[in-house]
Amino acid sequence: MIKFWNKRLKDGIVTQNLELDEELKNIRKEISDSVKKKFAGSLAIRMVDSGSCNACEAECNALSNPYYDLERLGISFVASPRHADVMLLSGIMTFNMTPHVKDAYEQIPAPKWVISLGDCPAMMAPFDKTYAINAPVDQHLPITHHIAGCPPSPLDIIKGLLEFLKKI
């Protein structure tokens, strides 16, 4: 045990990525400024799963951990579409979820935007169009921005949110 602590004290924290930390610092600043300017300091996102494997949701959960901490930037995930500014849609659009996704979209007050997350909503995932799949999502909802990846990493999601904020 003494060897471990001596090595730890000598090496320091080896999990740090200083380049990533600097990049995230710059992205955080841009997002925070943009949210303050365009959404009066608070952007509410309603995450909707239209039939996914939950990998995108797991990556979005990481956005709430202390390292990424979107809440600090003024971005929060809300439980009701009536409290949301943006719908973050993940998963392949299934036949059974289509009316529920459309209903959630209708409940978001105007102005409203949809961001699709992952490869599934755009049918870039390895799925065939069958009776159970109503994808791609852009046939049913107006997609403002797409964040690609299977699943996209938390950093990719943050970069995608920044691109969305610049786009609107």
Phi, psi and omega in degrees: 000323179297320178300318180301310183292325175297315178296318180297317180293323181288316184276332184077200180277117184263358180269357181286144174235095188297325178294316178296318179300319180292318178297316178297322179300315179293318179296316179303316181298313180296316180297313181301314179296318182292319178295319178298319184283315188268335184234022179055033173094356184214115177251120180257128182244132173255115179276127179235128179259116182259020178122054184254179177270001179077007177291319179295323179294321178297320178292324177292326176298327179294338179292344179266354181286167185298338182287312181269311172043071179295333180303324180296334182269358180094010179252127180226151174266131183246158185274339183240138176295338180290344178259002190261154171260329187225141171260128175255107189255125178237160175093159177287138182286108180271159180302317182289331183271344184306309181295328181288321178294316178297321178297316178298320179297317180296331182282343178288128180291149179284150353287145182225152182226155177237128173247123176269142187237125178092176183278338185297311183300332180267006181059035174267353179279167184280066178238147172260151177288116180233183179296338183268353185244127178251021183279164000285157186294328184295351172283343185245330183226151175281107182276122179277321183209150178236133175251110185277161177135156179222086343278159174290143179288162176305323178295319177297322179293316179297317177297321178295320177296322178295316178299318177300314180297325178288328184288324185275000000 
